[in-house]
Amino acid sequence: MIGELEPIEGNWYCNLEKDQDFMVVDMKEKEGTVDIQFFDGDIEELEMEEWEEMDLEEIEPPDDWTGALGDMESDDRGFE
């Protein structure tokens, strides 16, 4: 599905070529960039052209999706 998925903040995707799961954390339309965060916490900024060239699949969040958010207090996760 190269170039078919729009980046939506908070949604999870899999880069099928690299078998990497990530979440879109920010879109900067004026700059034409998308910030993504991998499960291990690493953040990468992509140009929209790069996003459109990726072979992506929208996926469900991982069971423990807080891994991508680093050190988060349990109160901030929205569940007990």
N, CA, C and O atoms as a Maestro MAE file, in Angstrom:
{
 s_m_m2io_version
 :::
 2.0.0
}

f_m_ct {
 s_m_title
 :::
 protein
 m_atom[320] {
  # First column is atom index #
  i_m_mmod_type
  r_m_x_coord
  r_m_y_coord
  r_m_z_coord
  i_m_residue_number
  s_m_chain_name
  s_m_pdb_residue_name
  s_m_pdb_atom_name
  i_m_atomic_number
  :::
  1 25 0.821 -1.184 0.000 1 A "MET " " N  " 7
  2 3 0.000 0.000 0.000 1 A "MET " " CA " 6
  3 2 0.868 1.253 0.000 1 A "MET " " C  " 6
  4 15 0.659 2.150 0.817 1 A "MET " " O  " 8
  5 25 1.814 1.322 -0.882 2 A "ILE " " N  " 7
  6 3 2.733 2.448 -0.928 2 A "ILE " " CA " 6
  7 2 1.961 3.723 -1.251 2 A "ILE " " C  " 6
  8 15 1.248 3.806 -2.252 2 A "ILE " " O  " 8
  9 25 2.126 4.724 -0.367 3 A "GLY " " N  " 7
  10 3 1.522 6.026 -0.571 3 A "GLY " " CA " 6
  11 2 0.024 6.108 -0.378 3 A "GLY " " C  " 6
  12 15 -0.560 7.161 -0.637 3 A "GLY " " O  " 8
  13 25 -0.623 5.047 0.065 4 A "GLU " " N  " 7
  14 3 -2.077 5.049 0.171 4 A "GLU " " CA " 6
  15 2 -2.603 5.465 1.534 4 A "GLU " " C  " 6
  16 15 -3.758 5.876 1.640 4 A "GLU " " O  " 8
  17 25 -1.786 5.373 2.584 5 A "LEU " " N  " 7
  18 3 -2.253 5.692 3.931 5 A "LEU " " CA " 6
  19 2 -1.823 7.093 4.343 5 A "LEU " " C  " 6
  20 15 -0.666 7.482 4.182 5 A "LEU " " O  " 8
  21 25 -2.778 7.835 4.874 6 A "GLU " " N  " 7
  22 3 -2.480 9.153 5.416 6 A "GLU " " CA " 6
  23 2 -1.968 8.988 6.844 6 A "GLU " " C  " 6
  24 15 -2.467 8.136 7.580 6 A "GLU " " O  " 8
  25 25 -0.985 9.785 7.247 7 A "PRO " " N  " 7
  26 3 -0.530 9.720 8.628 7 A "PRO " " CA " 6
  27 2 -1.565 10.355 9.553 7 A "PRO " " C  " 6
  28 15 -1.977 11.495 9.342 7 A "PRO " " O  " 8
  29 25 -1.977 9.620 10.565 8 A "ILE " " N  " 7
  30 3 -2.949 10.112 11.536 8 A "ILE " " CA " 6
  31 2 -2.306 10.048 12.908 8 A "ILE " " C  " 6
  32 15 -1.883 8.984 13.360 8 A "ILE " " O  " 8
  33 25 -2.237 11.193 13.563 9 A "GLU " " N  " 7
  34 3 -1.607 11.270 14.874 9 A "GLU " " CA " 6
  35 2 -2.274 10.304 15.846 9 A "GLU " " C  " 6
  36 15 -3.496 10.301 15.991 9 A "GLU " " O  " 8
  37 25 -1.462 9.484 16.509 10 A "GLY " " N  " 7
  38 3 -1.956 8.507 17.472 10 A "GLY " " CA " 6
  39 2 -2.177 7.124 16.881 10 A "GLY " " C  " 6
  40 15 -2.350 6.162 17.630 10 A "GLY " " O  " 8
  41 25 -2.176 6.996 15.556 11 A "ASN " " N  " 7
  42 3 -2.358 5.695 14.920 11 A "ASN " " CA " 6
  43 2 -1.024 4.967 14.785 11 A "ASN " " C  " 6
  44 15 0.036 5.583 14.670 11 A "ASN " " O  " 8
  45 25 -1.111 3.635 14.801 12 A "TRP " " N  " 7
  46 3 0.056 2.766 14.663 12 A "TRP " " CA " 6
  47 2 0.116 2.202 13.255 12 A "TRP " " C  " 6
  48 15 -0.907 1.900 12.641 12 A "TRP " " O  " 8
  49 25 1.348 2.066 12.753 13 A "TYR " " N  " 7
  50 3 1.592 1.558 11.413 13 A "TYR " " CA " 6
  51 2 2.769 0.587 11.455 13 A "TYR " " C  " 6
  52 15 3.587 0.618 12.375 13 A "TYR " " O  " 8
  53 25 2.838 -0.269 10.451 14 A "CYS " " N  " 7
  54 3 3.982 -1.156 10.279 14 A "CYS " " CA " 6
  55 2 4.625 -0.825 8.939 14 A "CYS " " C  " 6
  56 15 3.952 -0.814 7.908 14 A "CYS " " O  " 8
  57 25 5.926 -0.554 8.956 15 A "ASN " " N  " 7
  58 3 6.683 -0.398 7.727 15 A "ASN " " CA " 6
  59 2 6.987 -1.818 7.259 15 A "ASN " " C  " 6
  60 15 7.847 -2.490 7.829 15 A "ASN " " O  " 8
  61 25 6.291 -2.273 6.236 16 A "LEU " " N  " 7
  62 3 6.387 -3.661 5.799 16 A "LEU " " CA " 6
  63 2 7.766 -4.018 5.251 16 A "LEU " " C  " 6
  64 15 8.195 -5.166 5.362 16 A "LEU " " O  " 8
  65 25 8.460 -3.054 4.667 17 A "GLU " " N  " 7
  66 3 9.790 -3.318 4.127 17 A "GLU " " CA " 6
  67 2 10.800 -3.594 5.238 17 A "GLU " " C  " 6
  68 15 11.681 -4.440 5.081 17 A "GLU " " O  " 8
  69 25 10.675 -2.885 6.356 18 A "LYS " " N  " 7
  70 3 11.631 -3.018 7.457 18 A "LYS " " CA " 6
  71 2 11.073 -3.799 8.639 18 A "LYS " " C  " 6
  72 15 11.787 -4.056 9.609 18 A "LYS " " O  " 8
  73 25 9.799 -4.179 8.564 19 A "ASP " " N  " 7
  74 3 9.116 -4.874 9.656 19 A "ASP " " CA " 6
  75 2 9.273 -4.104 10.966 19 A "ASP " " C  " 6
  76 15 9.655 -4.664 11.994 19 A "ASP " " O  " 8
  77 25 8.965 -2.795 10.904 20 A "GLN " " N  " 7
  78 3 9.065 -1.927 12.077 20 A "GLN " " CA " 6
  79 2 7.697 -1.332 12.379 20 A "GLN " " C  " 6
  80 15 7.021 -0.816 11.489 20 A "GLN " " O  " 8
  81 25 7.294 -1.411 13.649 21 A "ASP " " N  " 7
  82 3 6.042 -0.806 14.093 21 A "ASP " " CA " 6
  83 2 6.336 0.557 14.692 21 A "ASP " " C  " 6
  84 15 7.342 0.740 15.377 21 A "ASP " " O  " 8
  85 25 5.450 1.516 14.429 22 A "PHE " " N  " 7
  86 3 5.631 2.852 14.976 22 A "PHE " " CA " 6
  87 2 4.288 3.556 15.076 22 A "PHE " " C  " 6
  88 15 3.292 3.143 14.482 22 A "PHE " " O  " 8
  89 25 4.298 4.645 15.858 23 A "MET " " N  " 7
  90 3 3.116 5.462 16.044 23 A "MET " " CA " 6
  91 2 3.412 6.864 15.506 23 A "MET " " C  " 6
  92 15 4.518 7.376 15.679 23 A "MET " " O  " 8
  93 25 2.434 7.477 14.863 24 A "VAL " " N  " 7
  94 3 2.570 8.869 14.440 24 A "VAL " " CA " 6
  95 2 2.324 9.736 15.671 24 A "VAL " " C  " 6
  96 15 1.263 9.659 16.291 24 A "VAL " " O  " 8
  97 25 3.311 10.562 16.022 25 A "VAL " " N  " 7
  98 3 3.178 11.395 17.218 25 A "VAL " " CA " 6
  99 2 2.930 12.867 16.888 25 A "VAL " " C  " 6
  100 15 2.461 13.617 17.744 25 A "VAL " " O  " 8
  101 25 3.237 13.290 15.666 26 A "ASP " " N  " 7
  102 3 3.002 14.685 15.301 26 A "ASP " " CA " 6
  103 2 3.053 14.834 13.791 26 A "ASP " " C  " 6
  104 15 3.832 14.173 13.105 26 A "ASP " " O  " 8
  105 25 2.205 15.717 13.298 27 A "MET " " N  " 7
  106 3 2.230 16.084 11.881 27 A "MET " " CA " 6
  107 2 2.414 17.591 11.806 27 A "MET " " C  " 6
  108 15 1.701 18.353 12.459 27 A "MET " " O  " 8
  109 25 3.369 17.999 11.012 28 A "LYS " " N  " 7
  110 3 3.621 19.426 10.811 28 A "LYS " " CA " 6
  111 2 3.337 19.732 9.346 28 A "LYS " " C  " 6
  112 15 4.213 19.634 8.486 28 A "LYS " " O  " 8
  113 25 2.083 20.106 9.089 29 A "GLU " " N  " 7
  114 3 1.666 20.318 7.703 29 A "GLU " " CA " 6
  115 2 2.431 21.449 7.032 29 A "GLU " " C  " 6
  116 15 2.795 21.334 5.862 29 A "GLU " " O  " 8
  117 25 2.682 22.544 7.754 30 A "LYS " " N  " 7
  118 3 3.414 23.671 7.158 30 A "LYS " " CA " 6
  119 2 4.816 23.264 6.726 30 A "LYS " " C  " 6
  120 15 5.295 23.685 5.674 30 A "LYS " " O  " 8
  121 25 5.475 22.437 7.549 31 A "GLU " " N  " 7
  122 3 6.827 21.983 7.229 31 A "GLU " " CA " 6
  123 2 6.822 20.769 6.305 31 A "GLU " " C  " 6
  124 15 7.842 20.445 5.697 31 A "GLU " " O  " 8
  125 25 5.678 20.099 6.199 32 A "GLY " " N  " 7
  126 3 5.592 18.905 5.366 32 A "GLY " " CA " 6
  127 2 6.299 17.711 5.967 32 A "GLY " " C  " 6
  128 15 6.902 16.912 5.250 32 A "GLY " " O  " 8
  129 25 6.225 17.584 7.323 33 A "THR " " N  " 7
  130 3 6.905 16.476 7.984 33 A "THR " " CA " 6
  131 2 5.954 15.710 8.891 33 A "THR " " C  " 6
  132 15 4.906 16.212 9.295 33 A "THR " " O  " 8
  133 25 6.351 14.480 9.199 34 A "VAL " " N  " 7
  134 3 5.625 13.605 10.109 34 A "VAL " " CA " 6
  135 2 6.633 13.069 11.118 34 A "VAL " " C  " 6
  136 15 7.677 12.540 10.737 34 A "VAL " " O  " 8
  137 25 6.320 13.205 12.411 35 A "ASP " " N  " 7
  138 3 7.161 12.629 13.456 35 A "ASP " " CA " 6
  139 2 6.587 11.279 13.841 35 A "ASP " " C  " 6
  140 15 5.396 11.154 14.125 35 A "ASP " " O  " 8
  141 25 7.446 10.271 13.848 36 A "ILE " " N  " 7
  142 3 7.017 8.932 14.246 36 A "ILE " " CA " 6
  143 2 7.860 8.482 15.425 36 A "ILE " " C  " 6
  144 15 9.004 8.905 15.588 36 A "ILE " " O  " 8
  145 25 7.273 7.612 16.248 37 A "GLN " " N  " 7
  146 3 7.995 7.064 17.400 37 A "GLN " " CA " 6
  147 2 7.888 5.556 17.368 37 A "GLN " " C  " 6
  148 15 6.797 4.990 17.301 37 A "GLN " " O  " 8
  149 25 9.043 4.918 17.416 38 A "PHE " " N  " 7
  150 3 9.099 3.469 17.419 38 A "PHE " " CA " 6
  151 2 8.810 2.957 18.826 38 A "PHE " " C  " 6
  152 15 8.867 3.718 19.791 38 A "PHE " " O  " 8
  153 25 8.502 1.678 18.939 39 A "PHE " " N  " 7
  154 3 8.161 1.079 20.223 39 A "PHE " " CA " 6
  155 2 9.256 1.271 21.265 39 A "PHE " " C  " 6
  156 15 8.967 1.401 22.455 39 A "PHE " " O  " 8
  157 25 10.513 1.290 20.823 40 A "ASP " " N  " 7
  158 3 11.622 1.444 21.778 40 A "ASP " " CA " 6
  159 2 11.817 2.884 22.233 40 A "ASP " " C  " 6
  160 15 12.691 3.160 23.055 40 A "ASP " " O  " 8
  161 25 11.004 3.812 21.702 41 A "GLY " " N  " 7
  162 3 11.061 5.203 22.129 41 A "GLY " " CA " 6
  163 2 11.784 6.136 21.174 41 A "GLY " " C  " 6
  164 15 11.672 7.355 21.302 41 A "GLY " " O  " 8
  165 25 12.524 5.586 20.217 42 A "ASP " " N  " 7
  166 3 13.227 6.430 19.257 42 A "ASP " " CA " 6
  167 2 12.227 7.207 18.405 42 A "ASP " " C  " 6
  168 15 11.200 6.674 17.983 42 A "ASP " " O  " 8
  169 25 12.550 8.477 18.163 43 A "ILE " " N  " 7
  170 3 11.694 9.341 17.355 43 A "ILE " " CA " 6
  171 2 12.432 9.674 16.068 43 A "ILE " " C  " 6
  172 15 13.644 9.890 16.067 43 A "ILE " " O  " 8
  173 25 11.677 9.711 14.965 44 A "GLU " " N  " 7
  174 3 12.253 10.042 13.664 44 A "GLU " " CA " 6
  175 2 11.323 11.015 12.964 44 A "GLU " " C  " 6
  176 15 10.101 10.877 13.026 44 A "GLU " " O  " 8
  177 25 11.902 11.991 12.304 45 A "GLU " " N  " 7
  178 3 11.113 12.934 11.518 45 A "GLU " " CA " 6
  179 2 11.238 12.560 10.045 45 A "GLU " " C  " 6
  180 15 12.341 12.404 9.520 45 A "GLU " " O  " 8
  181 25 10.086 12.420 9.389 46 A "LEU " " N  " 7
  182 3 10.065 12.052 7.983 46 A "LEU " " CA " 6
  183 2 9.488 13.189 7.152 46 A "LEU " " C  " 6
  184 15 8.557 13.869 7.583 46 A "LEU " " O  " 8
  185 25 10.035 13.390 5.978 47 A "GLU " " N  " 7
  186 3 9.415 14.284 5.004 47 A "GLU " " CA " 6
  187 2 8.186 13.559 4.446 47 A "GLU " " C  " 6
  188 15 8.170 12.330 4.374 47 A "GLU " " O  " 8
  189 25 7.169 14.310 4.055 48 A "MET " " N  " 7
  190 3 5.960 13.682 3.504 48 A "MET " " CA " 6
  191 2 6.298 12.808 2.291 48 A "MET " " C  " 6
  192 15 5.653 11.782 2.074 48 A "MET " " O  " 8
  193 25 7.287 13.200 1.513 49 A "GLU " " N  " 7
  194 3 7.687 12.388 0.362 49 A "GLU " " CA " 6
  195 2 8.190 11.013 0.811 49 A "GLU " " C  " 6
  196 15 7.922 10.000 0.165 49 A "GLU " " O  " 8
  197 25 8.925 10.997 1.933 50 A "GLU " " N  " 7
  198 3 9.406 9.726 2.477 50 A "GLU " " CA " 6
  199 2 8.227 8.869 2.926 50 A "GLU " " C  " 6
  200 15 8.182 7.670 2.647 50 A "GLU " " O  " 8
  201 25 7.257 9.497 3.634 51 A "TRP " " N  " 7
  202 3 6.068 8.784 4.100 51 A "TRP " " CA " 6
  203 2 5.359 8.133 2.917 51 A "TRP " " C  " 6
  204 15 4.992 6.960 2.977 51 A "TRP " " O  " 8
  205 25 5.170 8.882 1.859 52 A "GLU " " N  " 7
  206 3 4.430 8.404 0.700 52 A "GLU " " CA " 6
  207 2 5.127 7.263 -0.022 52 A "GLU " " C  " 6
  208 15 4.475 6.481 -0.716 52 A "GLU " " O  " 8
  209 25 6.443 7.156 0.130 53 A "GLU " " N  " 7
  210 3 7.207 6.085 -0.513 53 A "GLU " " CA " 6
  211 2 7.255 4.805 0.314 53 A "GLU " " C  " 6
  212 15 7.680 3.761 -0.180 53 A "GLU " " O  " 8
  213 25 6.820 4.883 1.575 54 A "MET " " N  " 7
  214 3 6.886 3.715 2.452 54 A "MET " " CA " 6
  215 2 5.740 2.749 2.157 54 A "MET " " C  " 6
  216 15 4.631 3.163 1.817 54 A "MET " " O  " 8
  217 25 6.031 1.457 2.293 55 A "ASP " " N  " 7
  218 3 5.018 0.404 2.158 55 A "ASP " " CA " 6
  219 2 4.465 0.153 3.556 55 A "ASP " " C  " 6
  220 15 5.077 -0.551 4.359 55 A "ASP " " O  " 8
  221 25 3.292 0.738 3.842 56 A "LEU " " N  " 7
  222 3 2.738 0.739 5.192 56 A "LEU " " CA " 6
  223 2 1.446 -0.045 5.304 56 A "LEU " " C  " 6
  224 15 0.699 -0.217 4.342 56 A "LEU " " O  " 8
  225 25 1.216 -0.515 6.523 57 A "GLU " " N  " 7
  226 3 -0.042 -1.147 6.884 57 A "GLU " " CA " 6
  227 2 -0.461 -0.564 8.230 57 A "GLU " " C  " 6
  228 15 0.348 -0.495 9.154 57 A "GLU " " O  " 8
  229 25 -1.710 -0.147 8.345 58 A "GLU " " N  " 7
  230 3 -2.204 0.327 9.635 58 A "GLU " " CA " 6
  231 2 -2.417 -0.877 10.531 58 A "GLU " " C  " 6
  232 15 -2.981 -1.883 10.102 58 A "GLU " " O  " 8
  233 25 -1.963 -0.779 11.789 59 A "ILE " " N  " 7
  234 3 -2.044 -1.903 12.720 59 A "ILE " " CA " 6
  235 2 -2.685 -1.458 14.030 59 A "ILE " " C  " 6
  236 15 -2.830 -0.266 14.299 59 A "ILE " " O  " 8
  237 25 -3.060 -2.437 14.828 60 A "GLU " " N  " 7
  238 3 -3.555 -2.178 16.177 60 A "GLU " " CA " 6
  239 2 -2.357 -1.834 17.068 60 A "GLU " " C  " 6
  240 15 -1.251 -2.317 16.827 60 A "GLU " " O  " 8
  241 25 -2.567 -1.007 18.087 61 A "PRO " " N  " 7
  242 3 -1.461 -0.712 19.005 61 A "PRO " " CA " 6
  243 2 -0.962 -2.006 19.660 61 A "PRO " " C  " 6
  244 15 -1.744 -2.929 19.886 61 A "PRO " " O  " 8
  245 25 0.332 -2.072 19.961 62 A "PRO " " N  " 7
  246 3 0.848 -3.244 20.675 62 A "PRO " " CA " 6
  247 2 0.141 -3.397 22.021 62 A "PRO " " C  " 6
  248 15 -0.425 -2.437 22.545 62 A "PRO " " O  " 8
  249 25 0.176 -4.608 22.575 63 A "ASP " " N  " 7
  250 3 -0.469 -4.857 23.867 63 A "ASP " " CA " 6
  251 2 0.020 -3.884 24.923 63 A "ASP " " C  " 6
  252 15 -0.783 -3.347 25.686 63 A "ASP " " O  " 8
  253 25 1.319 -3.651 24.979 64 A "ASP " " N  " 7
  254 3 1.885 -2.702 25.936 64 A "ASP " " CA " 6
  255 2 2.391 -1.496 25.147 64 A "ASP " " C  " 6
  256 15 3.599 -1.285 25.038 64 A "ASP " " O  " 8
  257 25 1.478 -0.716 24.604 65 A "TRP " " N  " 7
  258 3 1.836 0.411 23.756 65 A "TRP " " CA " 6
  259 2 2.567 1.513 24.503 65 A "TRP " " C  " 6
  260 15 3.124 2.411 23.873 65 A "TRP " " O  " 8
  261 25 2.579 1.470 25.836 66 A "THR " " N  " 7
  262 3 3.267 2.512 26.589 66 A "THR " " CA " 6
  263 2 4.776 2.400 26.461 66 A "THR " " C  " 6
  264 15 5.488 3.324 26.856 66 A "THR " " O  " 8
  265 25 5.290 1.300 25.924 67 A "GLY " " N  " 7
  266 3 6.729 1.164 25.724 67 A "GLY " " CA " 6
  267 2 7.274 2.280 24.856 67 A "GLY " " C  " 6
  268 15 8.404 2.725 25.056 67 A "GLY " " O  " 8
  269 25 6.495 2.733 23.903 68 A "ALA " " N  " 7
  270 3 6.931 3.804 23.016 68 A "ALA " " CA " 6
  271 2 6.914 5.162 23.692 68 A "ALA " " C  " 6
  272 15 7.504 6.113 23.177 68 A "ALA " " O  " 8
  273 25 6.256 5.272 24.826 69 A "LEU " " N  " 7
  274 3 6.118 6.562 25.481 69 A "LEU " " CA " 6
  275 2 7.105 6.763 26.615 69 A "LEU " " C  " 6
  276 15 7.033 7.762 27.330 69 A "LEU " " O  " 8
  277 25 8.014 5.839 26.785 70 A "GLY " " N  " 7
  278 3 9.046 5.999 27.796 70 A "GLY " " CA " 6
  279 2 8.510 5.833 29.198 70 A "GLY " " C  " 6
  280 15 7.587 5.054 29.437 70 A "GLY " " O  " 8
  281 25 9.090 6.565 30.117 71 A "ASP " " N  " 7
  282 3 8.705 6.472 31.527 71 A "ASP " " CA " 6
  283 2 7.427 7.257 31.758 71 A "ASP " " C  " 6
  284 15 7.441 8.483 31.868 71 A "ASP " " O  " 8
  285 25 6.346 6.545 31.827 72 A "MET " " N  " 7
  286 3 5.037 7.158 32.012 72 A "MET " " CA " 6
  287 2 4.448 6.630 33.298 72 A "MET " " C  " 6
  288 15 4.485 5.427 33.559 72 A "MET " " O  " 8
  289 25 3.914 7.510 34.091 73 A "GLU " " N  " 7
  290 3 3.268 7.096 35.322 73 A "GLU " " CA " 6
  291 2 2.002 6.315 35.002 73 A "GLU " " C  " 6
  292 15 1.312 6.632 34.033 73 A "GLU " " O  " 8
  293 25 1.683 5.295 35.803 74 A "SER " " N  " 7
  294 3 0.510 4.470 35.536 74 A "SER " " CA " 6
  295 2 -0.766 5.298 35.562 74 A "SER " " C  " 6
  296 15 -1.734 4.944 34.888 74 A "SER " " O  " 8
  297 25 -0.796 6.397 36.325 75 A "ASP " " N  " 7
  298 3 -1.976 7.263 36.363 75 A "ASP " " CA " 6
  299 2 -2.239 7.924 35.009 75 A "ASP " " C  " 6
  300 15 -3.382 8.262 34.700 75 A "ASP " " O  " 8
  301 25 -1.201 8.110 34.205 76 A "ASP " " N  " 7
  302 3 -1.318 8.810 32.931 76 A "ASP " " CA " 6
  303 2 -1.740 7.889 31.782 76 A "ASP " " C  " 6
  304 15 -1.964 8.367 30.670 76 A "ASP " " O  " 8
  305 25 -1.848 6.617 32.022 77 A "ARG " " N  " 7
  306 3 -2.136 5.667 30.946 77 A "ARG " " CA " 6
  307 2 -3.614 5.529 30.631 77 A "ARG " " C  " 6
  308 15 -3.963 4.950 29.602 77 A "ARG " " O  " 8
  309 25 -4.485 6.037 31.472 78 A "GLY " " N  " 7
  310 3 -5.909 5.967 31.210 78 A "GLY " " CA " 6
  311 2 -6.553 4.684 31.708 78 A "GLY " " C  " 6
  312 15 -7.724 4.436 31.423 78 A "GLY " " O  " 8
  313 25 -5.820 3.869 32.442 79 A "PHE " " N  " 7
  314 3 -6.374 2.667 33.036 79 A "PHE " " CA " 6
  315 2 -5.646 2.406 34.341 79 A "PHE " " C  " 6
  316 15 -4.592 2.985 34.605 79 A "PHE " " O  " 8
  317 25 -6.219 1.528 35.156 80 A "GLU " " N  " 7
  318 3 -5.605 1.236 36.454 80 A "GLU " " CA " 6
  319 2 -5.021 -0.157 36.474 80 A "GLU " " C  " 6
  320 15 -4.461 -0.577 37.487 80 A "GLU " " O  " 8
  :::
 }
 m_bond[319] {
  # First column is bond index #
  i_m_from
  i_m_to
  i_m_order
  :::
  1 1 2 1
  2 2 3 1
  3 3 4 2
  4 3 5 1
  5 5 6 1
  6 6 7 1
  7 7 8 2
  8 7 9 1
  9 9 10 1
  10 10 11 1
  11 11 12 2
  12 11 13 1
  13 13 14 1
  14 14 15 1
  15 15 16 2
  16 15 17 1
  17 17 18 1
  18 18 19 1
  19 19 20 2
  20 19 21 1
  21 21 22 1
  22 22 23 1
  23 23 24 2
  24 23 25 1
  25 25 26 1
  26 26 27 1
  27 27 28 2
  28 27 29 1
  29 29 30 1
  30 30 31 1
  31 31 32 2
  32 31 33 1
  33 33 34 1
  34 34 35 1
  35 35 36 2
  36 35 37 1
  37 37 38 1
  38 38 39 1
  39 39 40 2
  40 39 41 1
  41 41 42 1
  42 42 43 1
  43 43 44 2
  44 43 45 1
  45 45 46 1
  46 46 47 1
  47 47 48 2
  48 47 49 1
  49 49 50 1
  50 50 51 1
  51 51 52 2
  52 51 53 1
  53 53 54 1
  54 54 55 1
  55 55 56 2
  56 55 57 1
  57 57 58 1
  58 58 59 1
  59 59 60 2
  60 59 61 1
  61 61 62 1
  62 62 63 1
  63 63 64 2
  64 63 65 1
  65 65 66 1
  66 66 67 1
  67 67 68 2
  68 67 69 1
  69 69 70 1
  70 70 71 1
  71 71 72 2
  72 71 73 1
  73 73 74 1
  74 74 75 1
  75 75 76 2
  76 75 77 1
  77 77 78 1
  78 78 79 1
  79 79 80 2
  80 79 81 1
  81 81 82 1
  82 82 83 1
  83 83 84 2
  84 83 85 1
  85 85 86 1
  86 86 87 1
  87 87 88 2
  88 87 89 1
  89 89 90 1
  90 90 91 1
  91 91 92 2
  92 91 93 1
  93 93 94 1
  94 94 95 1
  95 95 96 2
  96 95 97 1
  97 97 98 1
  98 98 99 1
  99 99 100 2
  100 99 101 1
  101 101 102 1
  102 102 103 1
  103 103 104 2
  104 103 105 1
  105 105 106 1
  106 106 107 1
  107 107 108 2
  108 107 109 1
  109 109 110 1
  110 110 111 1
  111 111 112 2
  112 111 113 1
  113 113 114 1
  114 114 115 1
  115 115 116 2
  116 115 117 1
  117 117 118 1
  118 118 119 1
  119 119 120 2
  120 119 121 1
  121 121 122 1
  122 122 123 1
  123 123 124 2
  124 123 125 1
  125 125 126 1
  126 126 127 1
  127 127 128 2
  128 127 129 1
  129 129 130 1
  130 130 131 1
  131 131 132 2
  132 131 133 1
  133 133 134 1
  134 134 135 1
  135 135 136 2
  136 135 137 1
  137 137 138 1
  138 138 139 1
  139 139 140 2
  140 139 141 1
  141 141 142 1
  142 142 143 1
  143 143 144 2
  144 143 145 1
  145 145 146 1
  146 146 147 1
  147 147 148 2
  148 147 149 1
  149 149 150 1
  150 150 151 1
  151 151 152 2
  152 151 153 1
  153 153 154 1
  154 154 155 1
  155 155 156 2
  156 155 157 1
  157 157 158 1
  158 158 159 1
  159 159 160 2
  160 159 161 1
  161 161 162 1
  162 162 163 1
  163 163 164 2
  164 163 165 1
  165 165 166 1
  166 166 167 1
  167 167 168 2
  168 167 169 1
  169 169 170 1
  170 170 171 1
  171 171 172 2
  172 171 173 1
  173 173 174 1
  174 174 175 1
  175 175 176 2
  176 175 177 1
  177 177 178 1
  178 178 179 1
  179 179 180 2
  180 179 181 1
  181 181 182 1
  182 182 183 1
  183 183 184 2
  184 183 185 1
  185 185 186 1
  186 186 187 1
  187 187 188 2
  188 187 189 1
  189 189 190 1
  190 190 191 1
  191 191 192 2
  192 191 193 1
  193 193 194 1
  194 194 195 1
  195 195 196 2
  196 195 197 1
  197 197 198 1
  198 198 199 1
  199 199 200 2
  200 199 201 1
  201 201 202 1
  202 202 203 1
  203 203 204 2
  204 203 205 1
  205 205 206 1
  206 206 207 1
  207 207 208 2
  208 207 209 1
  209 209 210 1
  210 210 211 1
  211 211 212 2
  212 211 213 1
  213 213 214 1
  214 214 215 1
  215 215 216 2
  216 215 217 1
  217 217 218 1
  218 218 219 1
  219 219 220 2
  220 219 221 1
  221 221 222 1
  222 222 223 1
  223 223 224 2
  224 223 225 1
  225 225 226 1
  226 226 227 1
  227 227 228 2
  228 227 229 1
  229 229 230 1
  230 230 231 1
  231 231 232 2
  232 231 233 1
  233 233 234 1
  234 234 235 1
  235 235 236 2
  236 235 237 1
  237 237 238 1
  238 238 239 1
  239 239 240 2
  240 239 241 1
  241 241 242 1
  242 242 243 1
  243 243 244 2
  244 243 245 1
  245 245 246 1
  246 246 247 1
  247 247 248 2
  248 247 249 1
  249 249 250 1
  250 250 251 1
  251 251 252 2
  252 251 253 1
  253 253 254 1
  254 254 255 1
  255 255 256 2
  256 255 257 1
  257 257 258 1
  258 258 259 1
  259 259 260 2
  260 259 261 1
  261 261 262 1
  262 262 263 1
  263 263 264 2
  264 263 265 1
  265 265 266 1
  266 266 267 1
  267 267 268 2
  268 267 269 1
  269 269 270 1
  270 270 271 1
  271 271 272 2
  272 271 273 1
  273 273 274 1
  274 274 275 1
  275 275 276 2
  276 275 277 1
  277 277 278 1
  278 278 279 1
  279 279 280 2
  280 279 281 1
  281 281 282 1
  282 282 283 1
  283 283 284 2
  284 283 285 1
  285 285 286 1
  286 286 287 1
  287 287 288 2
  288 287 289 1
  289 289 290 1
  290 290 291 1
  291 291 292 2
  292 291 293 1
  293 293 294 1
  294 294 295 1
  295 295 296 2
  296 295 297 1
  297 297 298 1
  298 298 299 1
  299 299 300 2
  300 299 301 1
  301 301 302 1
  302 302 303 1
  303 303 304 2
  304 303 305 1
  305 305 306 1
  306 306 307 1
  307 307 308 2
  308 307 309 1
  309 309 310 1
  310 310 311 1
  311 311 312 2
  312 311 313 1
  313 313 314 1
  314 314 315 1
  315 315 316 2
  316 315 317 1
  317 317 318 1
  318 318 319 1
  319 319 320 2
  :::
 }
}
